[in-house]
Amino acid sequence: MDQYHLVVFAANKRCHLYCQSKESGDAAYLKQLVHDGTRCSYKDAYSVCVRGECVVSRHLQGDASGSTPNAAVTL
């Protein structure tokens, strides 16, 4: 039995689970969503996945006054 090592693969479709084989480089869509709260992007700390949609959380981001309203905007 061949053994494969899978790593998370950043694909164009955010909030959906893709994995890539370290050995062959083949990527596969696992037909699952990532867990709620997972970042949409490695580069953006304020965008998180919620029910398969990428949202910008103003609660996480805050504003210039230091307040953090409890709201989210779907991207």
C-alpha positions in Angstrom: 0.0 0.0 0.0 1.4 3.4 -1.0 1.6 6.1 1.6 0.9 9.7 0.7 1.5 12.8 2.8 -1.2 15.4 2.1 -0.8 19.1 2.9 -3.4 21.9 2.7 -3.5 23.5 -0.7 -4.5 27.2 -1.2 -6.9 27.2 -4.2 -8.9 29.8 -5.9 -12.1 28.8 -4.1 -11.7 30.1 -0.6 -13.2 28.2 2.4 -13.3 24.9 0.5 -10.9 22.1 1.5 -8.2 21.2 -1.0 -5.2 19.0 -0.3 -2.0 18.3 -2.3 0.3 15.3 -2.3 3.8 16.1 -1.2 5.1 13.3 -3.3 3.3 13.8 -6.7 2.1 17.4 -6.4 -1.4 16.3 -7.4 -4.2 18.4 -5.8 -7.6 17.2 -4.8 -10.8 18.9 -3.8 -12.2 17.0 -0.8 -15.8 18.3 -1.2 -15.8 19.7 2.3 -15.7 23.2 3.8 -13.0 24.3 6.2 -14.0 24.8 9.8 -15.8 28.1 10.7 -13.2 30.6 11.8 -10.4 29.4 9.5 -8.7 32.3 7.8 -9.6 32.8 4.2 -6.1 33.8 3.3 -2.7 33.5 4.9 -2.2 37.2 4.1 -5.4 38.6 5.7 -5.9 38.2 9.4 -9.4 39.8 9.4 -11.1 37.5 6.8 -12.5 34.2 8.1 -14.6 31.4 6.7 -18.2 31.1 8.0 -20.5 28.4 6.5 -18.4 28.2 3.3 -18.3 32.0 2.8 -15.4 34.4 3.3 -16.3 37.3 5.6 -14.4 40.3 6.9 -15.0 40.5 10.6 -15.2 44.0 11.9 -15.1 42.4 15.4 -11.6 41.1 14.7 -10.5 44.2 12.8 -11.7 47.0 15.0 -11.5 50.7 13.9 -9.4 53.8 14.5 -11.4 54.6 17.7 -10.5 51.2 19.2 -14.0 50.0 19.3 -14.9 46.6 17.8 -18.4 46.4 16.5 -19.8 42.9 16.3 -20.5 42.7 12.5 -19.2 40.9 9.5 -19.3 41.6 5.8 -19.4 38.9 3.2 -16.7 39.1 0.5 
